[in-house]
Amino acid sequence: MLLVTSNKFRQLLYVRYVGQVRPKEFQRGREDLVAQLGELPAGFRLLADFSQLESMKLDCEPELGRIMEMIGRAGVALVVRVIPDPSKDIGMNILTAFHYPHRPRVVGCQNLIEAARVLGL
């Protein structure tokens, strides 16, 4: 499952990956993402939470890349990723290099508490 929400006041987009994520979840989440991005000004921050991710297969890469490109074009300034289990890092640094056109600052965190500190929440 892919959950997308935002906090306009805090200029924060929150994307949470839960369970076994497949390409169809990205396709469903794209509508939510478009709506949420429309509410945020350029310079917003992204919290990408992989703490509840069980698995994501390689066939998700094109959809994940499209999502990253949409977020990049909308003007993300800071990407904070929560990936507590390094074995579940699906090559995010490589994907970042190819799919964020303006190279936002990227910070990796072990948990949501650490991410909240980085984001000043």
KOLDOVO-659537 format. One record per atom (N, C-alpha, C): z, x, y; atom name; residue number from 1. Coordinates in Angstrom, 2 decimals. Example, Ala and Ser with C-alpha at 12.3 -4.5 7.8 and 13.67 -1.06 7.14 Angstrom:
7.80 | 13.19 | -5.69 | N | 1 $
7.80 | 12.30 | -4.50 | CA | 1 $
7.80 | 13.20 | -3.30 | C | 1 $
7.08 | 12.85 | -2.25 | N | 2 $
7.14 | 13.67 | -1.06 | CA | 2 $
7.87 | 12.90 | 0.03 | C | 2 $
REM end
This chain:
0.00 | 0.84 | -1.17 | N | 1 $
0.00 | 0.00 | 0.00 | CA | 1 $
0.00 | 0.89 | 1.23 | C | 1 $
-0.64 | 0.42 | 2.27 | N | 2 $
-0.71 | 1.10 | 3.55 | CA | 2 $
-0.16 | 0.14 | 4.60 | C | 2 $
0.91 | 0.53 | 5.28 | N | 3 $
1.52 | -0.30 | 6.32 | CA | 3 $
1.31 | 0.36 | 7.67 | C | 3 $
0.82 | -0.40 | 8.64 | N | 4 $
0.53 | 0.13 | 9.97 | CA | 4 $
1.25 | -0.73 | 11.00 | C | 4 $
2.00 | -0.08 | 11.87 | N | 5 $
2.67 | -0.77 | 12.97 | CA | 5 $
2.75 | 0.19 | 14.16 | C | 5 $
3.15 | -0.34 | 15.30 | N | 6 $
3.27 | 0.53 | 16.47 | CA | 6 $
4.38 | 0.04 | 17.38 | C | 6 $
4.81 | 0.93 | 18.25 | N | 7 $
5.78 | 0.63 | 19.29 | CA | 7 $
5.16 | 1.09 | 20.59 | C | 7 $
4.67 | 0.13 | 21.36 | N | 8 $
3.95 | 0.44 | 22.60 | CA | 8 $
4.85 | 1.17 | 23.59 | C | 8 $
6.10 | 0.73 | 23.72 | N | 9 $
7.03 | 1.33 | 24.67 | CA | 9 $
7.25 | 2.82 | 24.35 | C | 9 $
7.38 | 3.14 | 23.08 | N | 10 $
7.61 | 4.54 | 22.67 | CA | 10 $
6.32 | 5.31 | 22.43 | C | 10 $
5.18 | 4.64 | 22.62 | N | 11 $
3.87 | 5.23 | 22.39 | CA | 11 $
3.80 | 5.87 | 21.01 | C | 11 $
4.13 | 5.06 | 20.01 | N | 12 $
4.25 | 5.54 | 18.64 | CA | 12 $
3.47 | 4.65 | 17.68 | C | 12 $
2.62 | 5.27 | 16.89 | N | 13 $
1.93 | 4.59 | 15.79 | CA | 13 $
2.61 | 5.03 | 14.51 | C | 13 $
2.95 | 4.08 | 13.64 | N | 14 $
3.64 | 4.37 | 12.39 | CA | 14 $
2.76 | 3.91 | 11.23 | C | 14 $
2.40 | 4.87 | 10.38 | N | 15 $
1.59 | 4.56 | 9.20 | CA | 15 $
2.40 | 5.01 | 7.99 | C | 15 $
2.66 | 4.07 | 7.10 | N | 16 $
3.48 | 4.34 | 5.92 | CA | 16 $
2.65 | 4.11 | 4.66 | C | 16 $
2.70 | 5.08 | 3.77 | N | 17 $
1.98 | 5.04 | 2.50 | CA | 17 $
3.00 | 4.76 | 1.41 | C | 17 $
2.80 | 3.66 | 0.67 | N | 18 $
3.79 | 3.20 | -0.30 | CA | 18 $
3.14 | 3.01 | -1.67 | C | 18 $
3.79 | 3.54 | -2.69 | N | 19 $
3.33 | 3.32 | -4.06 | CA | 19 $
2.07 | 4.09 | -4.39 | C | 19 $
1.21 | 3.45 | -5.14 | N | 20 $
-0.06 | 4.04 | -5.54 | CA | 20 $
-1.13 | 3.56 | -4.57 | C | 20 $
-1.56 | 4.45 | -3.69 | N | 21 $
-2.52 | 4.09 | -2.65 | CA | 21 $
-3.93 | 4.32 | -3.18 | C | 21 $
-4.76 | 3.31 | -3.02 | N | 22 $
-6.16 | 3.35 | -3.47 | CA | 22 $
-7.08 | 3.05 | -2.27 | C | 22 $
-8.38 | 3.33 | -2.40 | N | 23 $
-9.29 | 3.10 | -1.27 | CA | 23 $
-9.23 | 1.68 | -0.70 | C | 23 $
-9.03 | 0.68 | -1.54 | N | 24 $
-9.01 | -0.70 | -1.04 | CA | 24 $
-7.86 | -0.92 | -0.05 | C | 24 $
-6.74 | -0.20 | -0.21 | N | 25 $
-5.64 | -0.33 | 0.75 | CA | 25 $
-6.03 | 0.20 | 2.13 | C | 25 $
-6.82 | 1.28 | 2.14 | N | 26 $
-7.30 | 1.81 | 3.42 | CA | 26 $
-8.23 | 0.81 | 4.09 | C | 26 $
-9.09 | 0.19 | 3.30 | N | 27 $
-10.01 | -0.78 | 3.86 | CA | 27 $
-9.25 | -1.97 | 4.46 | C | 27 $
-8.20 | -2.43 | 3.76 | N | 28 $
-7.38 | -3.53 | 4.29 | CA | 28 $
-6.59 | -3.10 | 5.52 | C | 28 $
-6.09 | -1.88 | 5.51 | N | 29 $
-5.27 | -1.39 | 6.61 | CA | 29 $
-6.06 | -1.06 | 7.87 | C | 29 $
-7.37 | -0.90 | 7.73 | N | 30 $
-8.19 | -0.54 | 8.88 | CA | 30 $
-8.12 | -1.59 | 9.98 | C | 30 $
-8.11 | -2.87 | 9.63 | N | 31 $
-8.02 | -3.93 | 10.64 | CA | 31 $
-6.70 | -3.83 | 11.41 | C | 31 $
-5.60 | -3.61 | 10.69 | N | 32 $
-4.31 | -3.43 | 11.35 | CA | 32 $
-4.33 | -2.22 | 12.26 | C | 32 $
-4.95 | -1.15 | 11.78 | N | 33 $
-5.01 | 0.08 | 12.57 | CA | 33 $
-5.78 | -0.13 | 13.87 | C | 33 $
-6.90 | -0.78 | 13.79 | N | 34 $
-7.71 | -1.05 | 14.99 | CA | 34 $
-6.89 | -1.85 | 16.01 | C | 34 $
-6.19 | -2.87 | 15.54 | N | 35 $
-5.38 | -3.70 | 16.43 | CA | 35 $
-4.26 | -2.88 | 17.07 | C | 35 $
-3.59 | -2.07 | 16.28 | N | 36 $
-2.48 | -1.27 | 16.80 | CA | 36 $
-2.96 | -0.20 | 17.77 | C | 36 $
-4.07 | 0.45 | 17.46 | N | 37 $
-4.60 | 1.48 | 18.35 | CA | 37 $
-5.00 | 0.90 | 19.70 | C | 37 $
-5.45 | -0.35 | 19.71 | N | 38 $
-5.82 | -1.00 | 20.96 | CA | 38 $
-4.64 | -1.20 | 21.90 | C | 38 $
-3.44 | -1.13 | 21.38 | N | 39 $
-2.22 | -1.32 | 22.18 | CA | 39 $
-1.66 | -0.02 | 22.72 | C | 39 $
-2.16 | 1.12 | 22.26 | N | 40 $
-1.56 | 2.40 | 22.62 | CA | 40 $
-2.44 | 3.19 | 23.58 | C | 40 $
-1.83 | 3.86 | 24.57 | N | 41 $
-2.61 | 4.69 | 25.49 | CA | 41 $
-2.90 | 6.05 | 24.85 | C | 41 $
-3.90 | 6.74 | 25.35 | N | 42 $
-4.16 | 8.11 | 24.90 | CA | 42 $
-2.90 | 8.94 | 25.11 | C | 42 $
-2.67 | 9.87 | 24.20 | N | 43 $
-1.46 | 10.68 | 24.27 | CA | 43 $
-0.34 | 10.15 | 23.40 | C | 43 $
-0.61 | 9.10 | 22.63 | N | 44 $
0.41 | 8.52 | 21.76 | CA | 44 $
0.75 | 9.49 | 20.62 | C | 44 $
1.80 | 9.15 | 19.89 | N | 45 $
2.27 | 9.96 | 18.77 | CA | 45 $
2.12 | 9.18 | 17.48 | C | 45 $
1.86 | 9.89 | 16.40 | N | 46 $
1.69 | 9.29 | 15.08 | CA | 46 $
2.80 | 9.78 | 14.16 | C | 46 $
3.46 | 8.83 | 13.51 | N | 47 $
4.40 | 9.13 | 12.44 | CA | 47 $
3.73 | 8.69 | 11.14 | C | 47 $
3.31 | 9.65 | 10.33 | N | 48 $
2.68 | 9.37 | 9.04 | CA | 48 $
3.73 | 9.62 | 7.96 | C | 48 $
4.16 | 8.55 | 7.32 | N | 49 $
5.27 | 8.60 | 6.38 | CA | 49 $
4.76 | 8.52 | 4.95 | C | 49 $
4.86 | 9.64 | 4.23 | N | 50 $
4.45 | 9.72 | 2.84 | CA | 50 $
5.66 | 9.73 | 1.91 | C | 50 $
6.83 | 9.38 | 2.42 | N | 51 $
8.05 | 9.49 | 1.63 | CA | 51 $
8.10 | 8.52 | 0.45 | C | 51 $
7.39 | 7.41 | 0.54 | N | 52 $
7.36 | 6.43 | -0.55 | CA | 52 $
6.06 | 6.45 | -1.35 | C | 52 $
5.24 | 7.47 | -1.10 | N | 53 $
3.97 | 7.60 | -1.82 | CA | 53 $
4.23 | 8.05 | -3.25 | C | 53 $
3.68 | 7.31 | -4.18 | N | 54 $
3.74 | 7.71 | -5.60 | CA | 54 $
2.51 | 8.53 | -5.95 | C | 54 $
1.34 | 8.05 | -5.56 | N | 55 $
0.11 | 8.79 | -5.84 | CA | 55 $
-1.02 | 8.32 | -4.94 | C | 55 $
-1.96 | 9.22 | -4.73 | N | 56 $
-3.18 | 8.92 | -3.99 | CA | 56 $
-4.28 | 9.76 | -4.63 | C | 56 $
-5.28 | 9.10 | -5.17 | N | 57 $
-6.34 | 9.82 | -5.89 | CA | 57 $
-7.37 | 10.39 | -4.92 | C | 57 $
-8.17 | 11.31 | -5.43 | N | 58 $
-9.18 | 11.97 | -4.61 | CA | 58 $
-10.19 | 11.01 | -4.00 | C | 58 $
-10.42 | 9.87 | -4.63 | N | 59 $
-11.41 | 8.93 | -4.08 | CA | 59 $
-10.93 | 8.28 | -2.78 | C | 59 $
-9.68 | 8.56 | -2.38 | N | 60 $
-9.16 | 8.06 | -1.09 | CA | 60 $
-9.55 | 8.96 | 0.08 | C | 60 $
-9.98 | 10.18 | -0.21 | N | 61 $
-10.25 | 11.14 | 0.85 | CA | 61 $
-11.22 | 10.63 | 1.91 | C | 61 $
-12.36 | 10.01 | 1.54 | N | 62 $
-13.25 | 9.52 | 2.60 | CA | 62 $
-12.58 | 8.48 | 3.51 | C | 62 $
-11.81 | 7.57 | 2.92 | N | 63 $
-11.13 | 6.54 | 3.72 | CA | 63 $
-10.03 | 7.16 | 4.59 | C | 63 $
-9.28 | 8.08 | 4.02 | N | 64 $
-8.23 | 8.76 | 4.79 | CA | 64 $
-8.86 | 9.53 | 5.95 | C | 64 $
-9.98 | 10.18 | 5.69 | N | 65 $
-10.69 | 10.88 | 6.76 | CA | 65 $
-11.14 | 9.94 | 7.86 | C | 65 $
-11.63 | 8.77 | 7.51 | N | 66 $
-12.06 | 7.79 | 8.52 | CA | 66 $
-10.87 | 7.33 | 9.37 | C | 66 $
-9.75 | 7.10 | 8.71 | N | 67 $
-8.53 | 6.68 | 9.44 | CA | 67 $
-8.12 | 7.78 | 10.42 | C | 67 $
-8.12 | 9.03 | 9.95 | N | 68 $
-7.75 | 10.15 | 10.81 | CA | 68 $
-8.70 | 10.27 | 12.00 | C | 68 $
-9.98 | 10.07 | 11.76 | N | 69 $
-10.96 | 10.15 | 12.85 | CA | 69 $
-10.72 | 9.04 | 13.87 | C | 69 $
-10.42 | 7.84 | 13.41 | N | 70 $
-10.13 | 6.74 | 14.33 | CA | 70 $
-8.91 | 7.07 | 15.19 | C | 70 $
-7.88 | 7.58 | 14.56 | N | 71 $
-6.65 | 7.93 | 15.28 | CA | 71 $
-6.94 | 9.06 | 16.26 | C | 71 $
-7.72 | 10.03 | 15.83 | N | 72 $
-8.08 | 11.14 | 16.72 | CA | 72 $
-8.88 | 10.69 | 17.93 | C | 72 $
-9.87 | 9.83 | 17.71 | N | 73 $
-10.69 | 9.32 | 18.82 | CA | 73 $
-9.86 | 8.49 | 19.79 | C | 73 $
-8.80 | 7.85 | 19.29 | N | 74 $
-7.95 | 7.03 | 20.16 | CA | 74 $
-7.04 | 7.89 | 21.04 | C | 74 $
-6.95 | 9.19 | 20.75 | N | 75 $
-6.22 | 10.08 | 21.64 | CA | 75 $
-4.83 | 10.49 | 21.19 | C | 75 $
-4.60 | 10.61 | 19.88 | N | 76 $
-3.29 | 11.05 | 19.40 | CA | 76 $
-3.00 | 12.46 | 19.92 | C | 76 $
-1.76 | 12.68 | 20.37 | N | 77 $
-1.35 | 13.99 | 20.89 | CA | 77 $
-0.45 | 14.75 | 19.91 | C | 77 $
0.33 | 14.00 | 19.13 | N | 78 $
1.28 | 14.60 | 18.20 | CA | 78 $
1.24 | 13.84 | 16.88 | C | 78 $
1.13 | 14.58 | 15.78 | N | 79 $
1.15 | 14.00 | 14.45 | CA | 79 $
2.39 | 14.54 | 13.75 | C | 79 $
3.29 | 13.63 | 13.35 | N | 80 $
4.48 | 14.02 | 12.60 | CA | 80 $
4.34 | 13.43 | 11.21 | C | 80 $
4.36 | 14.31 | 10.20 | N | 81 $
4.19 | 13.86 | 8.82 | CA | 81 $
5.49 | 14.04 | 8.06 | C | 81 $
5.87 | 13.01 | 7.32 | N | 82 $
7.02 | 13.08 | 6.43 | CA | 82 $
6.48 | 13.19 | 5.01 | C | 82 $
6.66 | 14.37 | 4.43 | N | 83 $
6.22 | 14.63 | 3.06 | CA | 83 $
7.36 | 15.36 | 2.36 | C | 83 $
8.31 | 14.61 | 1.77 | N | 84 $
9.48 | 15.25 | 1.16 | CA | 84 $
9.17 | 16.05 | -0.10 | C | 84 $
8.12 | 15.67 | -0.81 | N | 85 $
7.76 | 16.33 | -2.06 | CA | 85 $
6.46 | 17.11 | -1.82 | C | 85 $
6.53 | 18.44 | -1.73 | N | 86 $
5.32 | 19.23 | -1.46 | CA | 86 $
4.19 | 19.00 | -2.47 | C | 86 $
4.52 | 18.56 | -3.68 | N | 87 $
3.46 | 18.31 | -4.66 | CA | 87 $
2.63 | 17.08 | -4.29 | C | 87 $
3.13 | 16.27 | -3.37 | N | 88 $
2.39 | 15.08 | -2.94 | CA | 88 $
1.61 | 15.31 | -1.65 | C | 88 $
1.61 | 16.56 | -1.16 | N | 89 $
0.77 | 16.89 | -0.01 | CA | 89 $
-0.65 | 16.97 | -0.53 | C | 89 $
-1.46 | 16.05 | -0.11 | N | 90 $
-2.82 | 15.92 | -0.65 | CA | 90 $
-3.84 | 16.72 | 0.16 | C | 90 $
-3.41 | 17.85 | 0.70 | N | 91 $
-4.31 | 18.68 | 1.49 | CA | 91 $
-4.43 | 18.22 | 2.92 | C | 91 $
-3.33 | 17.74 | 3.48 | N | 92 $
-3.37 | 17.17 | 4.83 | CA | 92 $
-3.80 | 18.18 | 5.89 | C | 92 $
-3.41 | 19.46 | 5.74 | N | 93 $
-3.82 | 20.45 | 6.74 | CA | 93 $
-5.33 | 20.65 | 6.73 | C | 93 $
-5.92 | 20.66 | 5.56 | N | 94 $
-7.38 | 20.79 | 5.46 | CA | 94 $
-8.06 | 19.55 | 6.04 | C | 94 $
-7.56 | 18.37 | 5.70 | N | 95 $
-8.13 | 17.13 | 6.25 | CA | 95 $
-8.01 | 17.10 | 7.77 | C | 95 $
-6.88 | 17.57 | 8.29 | N | 96 $
-6.66 | 17.61 | 9.74 | CA | 96 $
-7.73 | 18.45 | 10.42 | C | 96 $
-8.02 | 19.59 | 9.84 | N | 97 $
-9.01 | 20.49 | 10.45 | CA | 97 $
-10.39 | 19.84 | 10.56 | C | 97 $
-10.71 | 18.95 | 9.63 | N | 98 $
-12.04 | 18.34 | 9.63 | CA | 98 $
-12.11 | 16.97 | 10.31 | C | 98 $
-10.97 | 16.28 | 10.42 | N | 99 $
-11.04 | 14.88 | 10.85 | CA | 99 $
-10.36 | 14.56 | 12.18 | C | 99 $
-9.65 | 15.50 | 12.78 | N | 100 $
-9.10 | 15.26 | 14.11 | CA | 100 $
-9.93 | 16.07 | 15.10 | C | 100 $
-10.77 | 15.41 | 15.89 | N | 101 $
-11.69 | 16.13 | 16.77 | CA | 101 $
-11.00 | 16.95 | 17.87 | C | 101 $
-9.81 | 16.54 | 18.31 | N | 102 $
-9.17 | 17.21 | 19.44 | CA | 102 $
-7.94 | 18.01 | 19.06 | C | 102 $
-7.72 | 18.25 | 17.78 | N | 103 $
-6.64 | 19.09 | 17.26 | CA | 103 $
-5.27 | 18.79 | 17.88 | C | 103 $
-4.68 | 17.67 | 17.51 | N | 104 $
-3.33 | 17.37 | 18.02 | CA | 104 $
-2.31 | 18.34 | 17.42 | C | 104 $
-1.16 | 18.42 | 18.04 | N | 105 $
-0.05 | 19.19 | 17.47 | CA | 105 $
0.40 | 18.48 | 16.20 | C | 105 $
0.65 | 19.22 | 15.14 | N | 106 $
1.05 | 18.65 | 13.86 | CA | 106 $
2.37 | 19.28 | 13.43 | C | 106 $
3.33 | 18.42 | 13.04 | N | 107 $
4.63 | 18.87 | 12.57 | CA | 107 $
4.90 | 18.21 | 11.22 | C | 107 $
5.31 | 19.01 | 10.26 | N | 108 $
5.68 | 18.48 | 8.94 | CA | 108 $
7.19 | 18.38 | 8.82 | C | 108 $
7.67 | 17.29 | 8.24 | N | 109 $
9.10 | 17.05 | 8.09 | CA | 109 $
9.42 | 16.68 | 6.65 | C | 109 $
10.66 | 16.92 | 6.25 | N | 110 $
11.13 | 16.59 | 4.91 | CA | 110 $
11.58 | 15.14 | 4.79 | C | 110 $
12.03 | 14.55 | 5.92 | N | 111 $
12.57 | 13.19 | 5.86 | CA | 111 $
12.42 | 12.51 | 7.22 | C | 111 $
12.73 | 11.22 | 7.26 | N | 112 $
12.57 | 10.44 | 8.49 | CA | 112 $
13.57 | 10.84 | 9.57 | C | 112 $
14.74 | 11.32 | 9.18 | N | 113 $
15.72 | 11.76 | 10.18 | CA | 113 $
15.19 | 12.96 | 10.95 | C | 113 $
14.63 | 13.91 | 10.23 | N | 114 $
14.02 | 15.08 | 10.88 | CA | 114 $
12.85 | 14.65 | 11.76 | C | 114 $
12.03 | 13.73 | 11.27 | N | 115 $
10.89 | 13.24 | 12.04 | CA | 115 $
11.35 | 12.55 | 13.33 | C | 115 $
12.42 | 11.76 | 13.23 | N | 116 $
12.95 | 11.08 | 14.41 | CA | 116 $
13.40 | 12.08 | 15.46 | C | 116 $
14.00 | 13.18 | 15.03 | N | 117 $
14.40 | 14.23 | 15.99 | CA | 117 $
13.20 | 14.83 | 16.68 | C | 117 $
12.16 | 15.14 | 15.90 | N | 118 $
10.94 | 15.72 | 16.47 | CA | 118 $
10.33 | 14.77 | 17.49 | C | 118 $
10.37 | 13.47 | 17.19 | N | 119 $
9.78 | 12.45 | 18.07 | CA | 119 $
10.70 | 12.06 | 19.22 | C | 119 $
11.93 | 12.53 | 19.20 | N | 120 $
12.88 | 12.17 | 20.26 | CA | 120 $
13.33 | 10.73 | 20.17 | C | 120 $
13.46 | 10.20 | 18.97 | N | 121 $
13.88 | 8.80 | 18.78 | CA | 121 $
15.38 | 8.70 | 18.57 | C | 121 $
REM end
